[in-house]
């Protein structure tokens, strides 16, 4: 019946947004608790004195740097989308990508999956076509963060050979995904070893590897990596700049290593937004580098507010607009099919 499907999404949107806000509130409480522990560990007076160095203008400049990083990552998403035949206008695809940040506070990487849902619901792109976008996006992040981390660590440990090792590993990973025949044989061997159980899962993995290989063409991966290096480099620069504002600057390569390491550990922790993993790693490494605990705690808190928490605030209106654009596109698709 006409119109029977329209109330569903609108009616279900309220509980979804309540879940987003609930998880964001839980994470905010956790973040404040960690900040409180850091303050008690050092000295509340020293923490407040360090915070006094951060002016509203500094916050706006840090938000501008974060916005530039998000824009670069959005362009990378658009690049991968075109490679998979997901040909959305940049404005619509940007809303889909940025809207995923709104669910960065939700467990289970929901923010990334919701992008695929929007692309399917609004523009009819099946998951088998869009899933490689998620894989390529995350792997490119890991490549970039690993490189930035090793570049910084090689400086700290004075081991230039680490750079060559990291480059070799990144190149090997990219070649394995570009030419997936060995990985496909591993999938087939694992399927046989399991006595051919779950054939659908094995078929889905083969299909995913074949489709992901399209996003790892050398020219495309080079351009994507440049965008990613600039985006994550902006986050590293934010940490370096905050420490400089606080009067406790460290070498820029050490700042890059600390930010990249904390980001990787936060991602591996599988906690929403890397909460806890990022903060603990960043704080510990800064203190290890000789930054006083109050300044290290303030630097970590300001960095997270102007990156992770800002991305949530930016993502909420983007998700609402992406939902509206997706609904409109779905209607146009249905009208065109009649």
N, C-alpha and C positions, 0 to 999 in steps of 0.2 A: 504494500500500500504506500502511496506517495506520502512522504513526510514522516513515516514511522521511524526512520533511522536517525532523524536529526536530533531528537531530544537526548539520545543516548550519550554522544560525546559531551554535550554541554552538561548533562546531569552528572556524568562521571568525572568532569573536570574538577569539581569542588573537592571531592575526596582526594584526588591526585594532588591538588595544590596544598591541601591540609597535610598530606604526607610529606611533601617537600618542605613545608614550613616547620613541621615537627622535627624532621631530621636535621634541618638547618639549626633549629633551636638547641637540639641535643649536642650537636657539634660545637655550637657557639659556647655552650656551658662548659664543654670539655676544653675548648680553647682558653676560656677565661680561667678555668681551674689550673691548666698548665702554666698560664701566665702568672697566676697567683703563687704557684709553687716556686717559679723562677724568682719572683719578687721576694718571697720569704727566704729563699736560699741565699740571696744576696742581701740587699738592704732596700726597703721601700723608699727611703729618702733618696738613695742613689738612683733608683729606677725612675722616680719622678723627675729628678734633676736631668737624667738622660732624655726623658720624654720631652722636656722643655725645649730641647734643641730642634725638635721636629715642628715646623710651622705649617699652617694650612697650605701655603704655597708649595712647600716640599711635598705634601700629600698629593696635591693636584699634579705636580710634575711626575710623581711616581705612578699615579693613575694613568697619566698620558703615556708613560713608557709601557705600562701593562696593556693599555689599549692597542698600542702599536704591535705588541707581541701577539695579541689575539687576532688582529687583522692579518698578520703574516701567516698564522696557523690556519685561518679561514681560507686564505688564498691557496695554501697547500691542499686543503680539503677539496676545494674546487678543482684543482689540478688532478687529483686522484679520481674525483667524480667523473670528469670528462674521459679519463682513461677507461673507466668501466661503463661508459655509455649512459651515465646519469647526467643528462644535459639540462640542468636547471639554470634559470637566470641567476647571476651572482647574488643578487639581493635576496632571493628566496633561499638559496643554498646557505647564505651567510646566516640567515635567521635560524635555519635548521641546525647549523653547527653551533652557533652561540647559544641556542636554546638548550642544547645538551648540558651546558655549564650549570643551568638551573638545578639539575639533578645530581650535581657533583657531591651533594651532601647525602645522597641516598646510597644504600649499600648495594653491592653486586654490580657496579659499573652500569647502573641503570641509565645514567646520563648519556652514555655512548650508544646504548641500544635504542633509546628513544629517537635518536636521529634516523635510524633505519626504519623504525615504525612510521615516522612522519613521511619519509620518502615513499614508503609502500602505500600508506593510506591516501596521500594526496596525489602523487604522481604515478602510482602504479608500478614502481620499481620493485621487483621481487627481492627477497632477502638474499638469494643466491648471487644476485648482482651487487648488492650493497654491502654484504658482509666483508668482502675484501677491502672496502674503504676503511672499515674499523681496524682490520688487521694491519693494513699498510700504515695508517695513521699512528697506531701505537708503536709499531716496530720502528718507524722513522724517529719517533720520540726517543725510544731506547737507544738507537744508534747515536743520535745527537748527544744525549746526556752522557752516554758512555765515553764518547770522544772528549767532551768537555771535562769530564771527571778525570780521565787519564792525562789529558794535557796539563791540568792543574797538579795532579798527583806527581807526574813526572818532574815538574818544577820543584815541588816540595821535597821529593826524595832524590832529586838530581839524577834521575834515571831516564835518559832519552830513549832507551830501548823500549820502554813501555809504550811510547807513541807508535812505534812501528808495529808492536804487538797488537795494539788496539785497532790500528788501521787494517792490519791483516785480518783480524776477527770480523770487523765490519764488512770488509770486502767479501770475505768468505760467506757470511750470512746473506749478503745481497745476491751473490752468485747462486747460492743454493736456492733462493726463492725465485730468481730469474729463470733458472734452468732446473725445474723441480723433479726431474726424473729420479735422482737418488732418493729424494724424500718420498716420492710416490712408491718406490720399491720398499721403503721402510714401512709405509702404511700397509702395503700388501702383505709384507711379512708378518706384521703385527696382527693383521686380520686372520691370516692362516694360523698363527700361533694361538689365537683365541678360538680356534675351531669354527671360524667363520660366524662368530656371534656378532650381532648388531651390524648387519650389512649396510643398513641405511647410514649409520654413523661413518663407516669406512668410505662409502660413496660420497657423502657430504664433504669429508676431509679431502678426498681426491679432487672433487670439484672446486673446493676452496683454494687448494694449492695451485691448480691450473689457472684460476681466475686472478689470484694474487700476483702471479708471475707477470701479468700485463702491466702492473703498476711499478715493476722493478726494472723497466727498461733503463739503460744507462743515462740517457739524456734527461728523462723524467725524474729519475732518482737523484740526479745531480741537482736539478732545479729545486726539487722538494727538500733536499738536504740543506741547500743554501737558505731557503725560507725558514727551515727549522732551526738552523744555527743562529740566524738573526733573531728569531723569536725567543729561543731559550737563552741566547746571549743577553737579550734585554733583561730577563729575569736575573741573570748573574750580575749584570751591571747595577740593577736595583740594590742588591745586597751590598755591593762595593760602595755605592753612592751613600746608602744609609749609614754605613760604618764611618764613611768620611765625614758626614754631617755630625755624627756623634763624637768626632774627634778621636776615633780609635781605628783609623784606616789600616788595612792590611794590603799586601800585594794583590794586584788584580787577578793574577793567576790562581792564587790561593782562594780568593772569593769565588771564582768560577768553579774550582774543584769542590768547594764546600756546598755551593748551591746545587750543582749537578748531582753530587753524592746524596745529599738530603732528598732531592727529588726522586732519585732512583729508589732509595730505601723506602720513602713514603709510598711509592707506587707498589713496591713488592710487599709492603705490609698488608695490602688489600683492604685497608680501612678507608672509609669514605673520605676522599680528598687527601689521603695520606696523613690524616690528623694523628698526631702523636709521633709517628715515625719521622716525619719531616722535622718537626719542632725539636725533638730530642736530638736528632743527628746534627742539625744546624747549630743548636746551642752548644753541644759537646765539642764539635769541631772548632767553633769560634773560640771557646775557652782554651782549647788545645793550642790554638794559634796565638794565644796571649791576649785575647780581648777580655777585659774584666766582665764578670758574670752579669752585672746590671746592664751594661751596654749590649752584651750578647743577647740577653733576654729581650731588651727593647728592640734591637735590630731584627730579631726573629719575628716578634709580634707585628711590628710595622710592615715587614715584608709580606707576611701572610695576609694582613688586612688589605693591603694594596694589590694583592694578586688573587689568592684563593677566594677570600670573602667578597672581593670586588667582582670576581667572575660570577659568583652566585647572584649578586644584585643585577649584574648586566644580563645574566641569562634568563631571569624571570620574565621581563617584558619581551625578550626575544622569543622565549618559548610560547608566550601567549600569542604573539604575532605570527609565529610559525604555525601554530595550531589553526589560526584563522585562515592563513594562506593555504594550508594543507586542505582544510575543509572546502575552500573555494575551488581549489584545483581539482579536488575529487568530484565536485559537482560538474565542473566543466568537462572532466573526463567522462562522466556518466552521460551528460547531454550529447557529447560528441559520439558516444557509442550507440545512441538510440537511432 
